[in-house]
Structures are given as C-alpha cells and as structure tokens.
Amino acid sequence: MLGFPCNQFGAQEPGTNEEVLAFAKSKYNVNFPMFAKLEVNGDDAAPLYQWLKSEQPDDEGKEDIPWNFTKFLVASDGRVLKRFHPKTTPEEIDAALADLL
C-alpha cells in the first residue's frame, strides 16, 4: 500500500507533508509509505493519477476521483487491475484479490 495525500477534497490535508504524515500515523496508525501531496483531478493532476484514472474509470465510467481514499490495485507488471470506492476497506480489497489475480 502507498499513500498519496491530496488537498482537493474539502481541504482536509492543508498541512505540510510532514504534518500530514504525522497526522496519518497518529490518527490512523499508517505504516505504509506516504508520498508528497499531489493533485489527482484537474489540469494539474499528477501523471500517475492521469494514468490510473484512464486505466480504471469508476463503475459509471467517470475518471475523476470523487473523494480521498479512492484506491487502485496495480499488479506487479504494471496493469491496473481494479479501482475501489473510497469507503472500501483494505480487508475488502484483500478478499477481492483472489478474483482479480
């Protein structure tokens, strides 16, 4: 799992990268790599997110990310296998792995 903070959703991540990391660790016990804040929607969307969204639009065919915690499952060979709703838990993703691999 990798984390990419973004402040585009209700300004929920207004702090510095260091502040965001400290909050994620203290509030959610995050123990996976967290990267610098980036944009996921719009003209300034990071290339990574432009690619992820184009490879796996949501269930309605929309590319834009509606809220923080949207998740993408990427295979070791780089294929984007699935996009998960923001409320999907890591446990639910784990349960879906058998069907996807």
C-alpha positions in Angstrom: 0.0 0.0 0.0 1.2 3.5 -0.8 -0.4 6.8 0.3 -0.6 9.9 -1.9 -2.2 12.8 0.1 -4.3 15.4 -1.7 -5.9 18.6 -0.5 -8.5 18.7 -3.3 -11.3 17.2 -1.1 -12.8 19.7 1.4 -9.3 21.0 2.2 -8.8 18.0 4.5 -5.0 17.9 4.1 -3.9 21.6 4.4 -0.7 21.0 6.3 2.9 20.4 5.2 3.9 16.9 4.0 5.4 16.3 7.4 2.2 17.4 9.2 0.1 15.2 7.0 2.3 12.2 7.7 2.3 12.8 11.5 -1.5 13.1 11.5 -1.9 9.9 9.4 0.4 8.0 11.8 -1.2 9.2 15.0 -4.8 9.1 13.9 -4.8 6.0 11.6 -1.7 4.2 12.5 -0.4 4.4 8.9 2.6 2.2 8.4 3.0 2.3 4.7 4.9 4.8 2.5 3.4 8.2 2.2 4.4 10.5 -0.6 4.3 14.3 -1.0 0.9 15.9 -1.6 -0.3 16.0 -5.2 -3.3 16.8 -7.3 -5.4 13.9 -8.5 -8.1 15.8 -10.6 -8.0 18.7 -13.0 -5.3 20.2 -15.3 -2.6 19.8 -12.6 -3.3 16.1 -11.9 -0.1 14.1 -11.3 0.8 11.9 -14.3 0.4 8.8 -12.1 -3.2 9.7 -11.4 -3.9 10.7 -15.0 -2.8 7.2 -15.9 -4.6 5.3 -13.1 -7.9 7.1 -13.8 -7.7 6.4 -17.6 -6.9 2.7 -17.0 -9.7 2.3 -14.4 -12.6 4.7 -14.5 -15.3 4.3 -11.8 -18.3 2.0 -12.2 -20.2 4.8 -14.1 -17.3 5.4 -16.5 -16.1 8.6 -14.8 -12.4 9.2 -14.4 -12.3 11.9 -11.8 -11.8 10.8 -8.2 -14.7 11.8 -6.0 -13.1 11.7 -2.6 -10.0 10.9 -0.7 -9.2 7.2 -0.1 -10.1 6.0 -3.6 -7.8 3.0 -4.1 -6.3 1.4 -7.1 -4.9 -2.2 -7.2 -1.9 -2.4 -9.5 -0.3 -5.7 -10.5 3.5 -6.2 -10.3 3.6 -6.0 -14.1 2.0 -2.5 -14.0 -1.5 -3.4 -15.0 -4.2 -1.5 -13.2 -6.5 -4.3 -12.0 -9.2 -2.5 -10.2 -10.4 0.8 -8.8 -12.0 0.7 -5.3 -14.5 3.2 -3.8 -13.2 5.5 -1.0 -15.1 3.6 1.7 -13.7 0.2 0.6 -11.6 -1.2 3.4 -8.2 -2.9 3.0 -9.8 -6.1 4.2 -12.4 -5.9 1.4 -9.6 -5.4 -1.1 -7.8 -8.4 0.3 -10.9 -10.5 -0.1 -11.3 -9.4 -3.7 -7.7 -10.3 -4.6 -8.4 -14.0 -5.4 -10.9 -12.9 -8.0 -8.5 -10.4 -9.6 -5.3 -12.3 -9.8 
